[in-house]
Amino acid sequence: MTLRMKHVSKTFKDGPNAFKALNDASLNVNRGEFVAVIGPSGSGKSTFLSTAGALLSPTSGSVEIDGTPIAGLRDKAKTRLRLDKIGFVFQTANLIPYLNVTDQLRIINVMAKNKKRTGYETNLLNHFGLEHRTRHFPNELSGGERQRVAIARALVNEPDLILADEPTASLDSKRGREVVELIASEIHERGKAGIMVTHDERVLDLCDRVFMIKDGQLMETETIRS
Amino acid sequence: MFLAIRELLHAKFRYILIGFIMVLITVLILMISGLAKGLSADNASSIQNLNADNLVIESGVEQELTKSFLPESAVRETAQAESVNEAVPLVIRMSSASVTGSEQQHDVAIFGTDLQGMLTPDVIEGTKPVDSNEVIADVSLQKEGIAIGDTIAFRGHDGEYTVTGFAENQRYSHTPVIYMSMAGEKINAVAIQTAEGERNGGLEPTYDILSKKEVLQGIPSYSQEQASLNMMIIFLFVIAAFVLAIFFYVITMQKKAQFGVLRALGSQTSYIINNLLFQVVIISIVCIAIAIGMTYGIKMLLPDDMPFVMTAGNTVQTSVLLLAVSLIGSLISLFQVVKVDPVEAIEGGA
């Protein structure tokens, strides 16, 4: 089991009131499994993803990533966990503007002080059809290319868990679907656990399971594909 | 320093702009401190280089050498004190000199002492005086046309004197110093060489005993001159710190979202901080190096008699201080980096 969330709640202080962004959410994601979480804005999607991605510690309940409980971890250890075990794909690609495509991937391995993966970066870029773009900067790429670089970046640390935050948001429906197809195929082929938060219902057929989040509560909807 | 270098290269223009400002400020600091050093030497190099540990003067004259008057017997009296190794008289008179047969007057400061004593400076040209009508002059008088062997007369002084040698760095109150023998006059001070660790040498409290530093402060205009220049230098340091601080603060604010992404991707705060500090250090070092080169170039263009002194020690000290000031200036940016929350990478666009 790569991600195991048990009765996770997350409460934020909102002035004098407490606001429960996540309420008793439980979810297990296995290797090779791609899970979608949908819900209206403000429903707790971001909090859910941040908690699953070791960016936030839950107020109660437990989160385990590849067998490591994140509850007791210090910030530094959580950061290291993200670097080693998690790949993020953000809403707007969020590439570093002054790094060219190759360096977008290299920075991850530089931070991880992992020199062994040097060839892996090139392989990934070739695999994603970006070999002719390696020297280009993000502002010289199309939206789809940027998102492909972001997916390659999410894979370069060979993570166990891939988290995607509305990866189709800045793309038209055709490009968006291609991107999600790509994420899904990588997750299935490489045996990663994947979660995608989205409100784009047209790509849900590419996911193995679909969850709905509403007012902080997570529920599995009827399985669309299986 | 993967990120730092790539960003510097990618955003060349903005870093060149800030570098340009830094270079100008640094040149200004180096120029003014060169001028401060130069003026200080011009005003008091004879005192700074005086071969004495302390000066004994009349008490209650507020360190002003030229206001102090002692009887000549004070030299003998001082010499008898236990820890005083050597004591010689010092008389300072402002005067003007003219070479025999010439109308031209040269402003000079006469340092009267026992020319066989310790105060007589080493000559860089010519010989040390033997007779009482022979004198040593500061080498700057050579540029004013006085040569070895010339006989000169001083206004307000009887007799004619022969210049036998020139000494270096002997200026007082922005005029060249002439060392001559003086006997039977009231003296301004007794210069003493004391045994190690002894300051007053067991002297009577009727005298004030001043270090050379204290004497410098007593030279009219010396401390005012230095204080105003030093204030400019301090202000420039503060300005440099603020310019860099604001620049990096604004840039860091702009990059906060980026840092959030990096943090989410697994970058430790220390990694980002190191990259930021590296940028500050690189920019500072490059700017300081360029500024030192420019200042040397300007120095070459300055007229010879301009009081401008640029020493390696002073330059290194200024450079190190500037680097330190730049790093201090970047502290507020570091606080911004520490506050970056990786959660914003996900919530930022939601």
Interface residues (C-beta under 8 A of the other chain):
Chain A: S41 K45 S46 L49 S50 G53 L55 L56 K76 T79 R80 L81 R82 L83 D84 I86 F88 F90 Q91 T92 N94 I96 P97 Y98 L99 D103 R106 I107 I108 V110 M111 A112 F137 R153 N157 D165 E166 A169
Chain B: F2 L3 R6 E7 L9 H10 A11 A257 Q258 V261 L262 R263 A264 L265 G266 S267 Q268 Y271 P342 V343 A345 I346 E347 G349 A350
